[in-house]
Amino acid sequence: MPRARASRATRAVIVADSTKFGRRSFSSVGGVDVLDTIITDDGLSEEWRAALEARGYRLLIAEA
């Protein structure tokens, strides 16, 4: 997602499965500073959940 588009949006949401957290990526979503909501699966560790919530992200967990 281009940073300019995300920064003008009312809300910026990313959907990523739990295996994507803590890994380096070939591409970027424009920087996590433009995101406000993260949707992921229930495999996300408690450490990641706490870290994301501490940074102010709204975290939605999809249960299988």
Secondary structure, DSSP 8 states (H G I E B T S, - for coil): --HHHHHHSS--EEE--GGGTTS--SS-SS-GGG--EEEEETTS-HHHHHHHHHTT-EEEEE--
